[in-house]
Each structure stands twice: as C-alpha cells, then as structure tokens.
Amino acid sequence: MSTDEKRNEQVDELKEATEAAAEEAQAREDAEASEGGVSEVEALKAQVQEFQEQMLRSQAEMQNVRRRAEIDVEKAHKFALEKFVKELLPVADSLEKAVESAEGHQDAGDVVASIREGVEMTLNLLMNSLKKFNVEQLNPVGEPFDPQQHEAMSMVPAPDAEPNSVVAVVQKGYLLNGRVVRPAMVMVAKAEGAPKVDEQA
C-alpha cells in the first residue's frame, strides 16, 4: 500500500472518529438539555404551587379579617347604647322608689294617689322605651344566685327559701342585648349550718 493510500485511510479513520465523538457529544448535550428542561419544568411547577398556596392563605386571612370586622360592627350596633342606658338607670330607680313611697301614703288623699299614678305612668313609659332597645330588667327574687348577673350584698338565714337563692333585691339589674349593664344587688339565702356572719360586698 502506497503512502498516499495509508494517509487517506488514516484521514478517513480520523474523520469517522471525529464524527462519532461529535455525535456522542451531541447526544450528551441533548440528554443534559432534556434533563435540565425537566428539572426547570419541575421548578416552575413547584413555584406555581407555592404561589397558589400563598394566594389561598391570603384569601383565608382576608375572610377572617372580614368576619372579625363584621362581628365588631355587630357588637358596636348592639352595645352602642350601653353608656346611655347606664345614665338612664338611676332615673328608673328614682321613679320606682317614688312609686314605693307613695304606696305607704294611700290614706293621704287624692293628691298622693294622682301623683303616684303619674309617676307609675312615667315609669312605664321609660321601661317600655328601654324594652324597644332590648334592655331587660333583672328582678331575680326566688331565682338561684348567679354571679354573672347578681351581686350578693349579704347572706341571710331564710328557712323557707332554697339555699343560695335570691330572697330580696336591693337594686334591680339590667341587661342590654343579653349583656349585663348593671348586676342586680341581692340578698342570698344562707345554707343551714353556715356561719351567721353577713358578707358585705
């Protein structure tokens, strides 16, 4: 074989080897690119999922804020009159005392009777006006003592009453939409065998 033929053969072999290496390199690049593409897609999917979770959390938080705001507004509507009602309660107390004191002077004549009638009518008007705004009176005589609604002034022996029940009301209490505006001041029946010492509040 001549030198030229040998040289041509070597060039062909070298060319084939180069082409094979290029093909292998291309195949490797394609594989890496496809793997990189897959990992990039996975990363994007993970990012999308994270954004969705953040959006859901934000929506839930907004709903909670809206719900709390609605509750606050509802409470503000329900109890906006609380201060005003507290100011009116001494008026109701005074009118009740006037009616009670007039009852003891029924023999005094028509003047006292007419004054008593006028005071009773005024008291009824006031109580009806308060009822329109969901104000309830607490007059718990005979009911079990409830520390949420009653304030015990003293414990007294009362054989005819159930122990820890209210036997007398010193001052009536009031509720506004179910919330205590002023607790009823009461005297509570003492259980038998309890010490005979009054517990002043």
C-alpha positions in Angstrom: 0.0 0.0 0.0 1.3 3.4 -1.0 2.0 6.2 1.4 -0.9 8.3 0.0 -3.3 5.5 0.4 -2.2 5.0 4.0 -2.6 8.7 4.6 -6.1 8.7 3.1 -7.0 5.7 5.2 -5.8 7.5 8.4 -7.7 10.6 7.5 -10.9 8.6 6.9 -10.4 6.9 10.3 -9.8 10.2 12.0 -12.9 11.7 10.3 -15.0 8.7 11.4 -13.7 9.0 15.0 -14.4 12.8 15.0 -17.9 12.3 13.7 -18.5 9.6 16.3 -17.2 11.8 19.1 -19.3 14.8 17.8 -22.4 12.5 17.7 -21.7 11.3 21.2 -21.1 14.9 22.4 -24.4 16.0 20.8 -26.2 13.1 22.3 -24.8 14.0 25.7 -25.8 17.6 25.3 -29.3 16.6 24.2 -29.7 14.4 27.2 -28.4 17.1 29.6 -30.7 19.7 27.9 -33.7 17.4 28.2 -32.8 16.7 31.9 -32.3 20.4 32.5 -35.7 21.1 30.9 -37.4 18.6 33.0 -35.9 20.0 36.2 -36.7 23.5 35.1 -40.4 22.5 34.5 -40.5 20.9 37.9 -39.1 24.0 39.5 -41.7 26.1 37.7 -44.5 23.7 38.8 -43.2 24.0 42.4 -43.2 27.8 42.2 -46.7 27.8 40.8 -47.9 25.6 43.6 -46.2 27.8 46.2 -48.0 30.9 44.7 -51.3 29.1 44.8 -50.8 28.2 48.4 -49.9 31.8 49.2 -53.0 33.0 47.4 -55.2 30.6 49.3 -53.6 31.7 52.6 -54.2 35.3 51.7 -57.8 34.6 50.8 -58.4 32.8 54.1 -56.8 35.6 56.0 -59.0 38.2 54.2 -62.1 36.2 55.1 -61.0 36.1 58.8 -60.4 39.8 58.8 -63.8 40.4 57.1 -65.5 38.1 59.6 -63.9 39.9 62.6 -64.8 43.3 61.2 -68.5 42.1 60.8 -68.5 40.9 64.4 -67.0 44.2 65.6 -69.6 46.2 63.7 -72.4 44.0 65.0 -71.2 44.5 68.6 -70.9 48.2 68.0 -74.5 48.3 66.9 -75.7 46.1 69.7 -73.9 47.9 72.6 -73.6 51.5 71.3 -76.4 52.5 73.7 -74.7 50.9 76.8 -73.4 54.2 78.2 -76.8 55.9 77.6 -78.7 53.1 79.2 -76.4 53.3 82.3 -77.2 57.0 82.6 -81.0 56.3 82.5 -81.0 53.5 85.1 -80.9 55.9 88.1 -83.9 57.7 86.7 -85.8 54.3 86.6 -84.6 53.6 90.2 -85.9 57.0 91.4 -89.3 56.5 89.8 -89.6 53.1 91.3 -88.7 54.5 94.8 -91.3 57.2 94.3 -94.0 54.6 93.5 -93.0 52.5 96.5 -93.0 55.5 98.9 -96.4 56.7 97.6 -97.8 53.2 98.4 -97.3 53.9 102.1 -99.4 57.1 102.0 -102.5 55.8 100.3 -104.7 57.4 103.1 -103.3 60.9 102.4 -105.9 61.5 99.7 -106.4 62.1 96.1 -103.3 64.3 95.6 -100.9 61.5 96.6 -102.9 59.0 94.5 -102.7 61.2 91.4 -99.0 61.8 92.0 -98.4 58.1 92.4 -100.4 57.4 89.2 -98.4 60.0 87.3 -95.1 58.5 88.5 -96.2 55.0 87.6 -97.2 56.1 84.1 -93.8 57.8 83.6 -92.0 54.7 84.9 -94.0 52.5 82.5 -93.2 54.8 79.6 -89.5 54.7 80.5 -89.4 50.9 80.8 -91.3 50.4 77.5 -88.8 52.7 75.8 -85.9 50.7 77.2 -87.5 47.5 76.1 -87.6 48.7 72.5 -83.8 48.9 72.6 -83.5 45.4 74.1 -83.0 46.5 77.7 -84.3 43.9 80.2 -84.8 44.3 83.9 -83.3 41.8 86.3 -85.5 41.2 89.3 -84.4 37.7 90.4 -86.4 37.1 93.6 -86.7 33.4 94.2 -84.1 32.5 91.4 -80.8 30.8 92.1 -77.9 33.2 92.7 -75.9 33.8 89.5 -72.6 35.6 90.0 -72.7 36.6 86.3 -75.8 38.7 86.8 -76.2 39.2 90.5 -74.1 40.9 93.1 -74.6 39.5 96.6 -74.9 42.2 99.3 -75.3 39.7 102.2 -76.2 36.1 103.1 -79.3 35.9 105.3 -81.0 33.0 107.1 -84.2 32.1 105.2 -85.6 28.7 106.2 -88.4 28.9 103.6 -86.1 29.6 100.7 -83.7 27.3 98.8 -80.0 27.8 99.9 -78.1 30.2 97.6 -81.3 31.5 96.2 -82.2 35.2 96.0 -84.6 36.2 98.8 -84.6 40.0 98.3 -83.5 42.5 95.6 -81.8 45.7 97.0 -81.4 47.2 93.5 -82.7 45.7 90.2 -80.2 44.9 87.5 -80.4 45.4 83.7 -79.2 43.6 80.6 -78.6 45.2 77.1 -78.9 42.6 74.4 -78.1 39.9 76.9 -75.0 41.6 78.3 -75.1 42.8 81.9 -75.2 46.6 82.1 -75.6 46.6 85.9 -75.9 43.5 88.1 -78.8 43.1 90.4 -77.8 43.8 94.1 -79.4 40.9 96.0 -79.6 39.2 99.4 -79.0 35.5 99.2 -80.4 32.7 101.4 -77.8 31.2 103.6 -77.4 27.4 103.7 -78.2 25.8 107.0 -75.2 25.4 109.2 -73.3 28.2 107.5 -71.7 30.8 109.8 -74.2 33.6 110.8 -72.0 36.4 109.6 -73.2 38.8 106.9 -70.9 39.0 103.9 -70.9 42.6 102.8 -69.8 43.0 99.2 
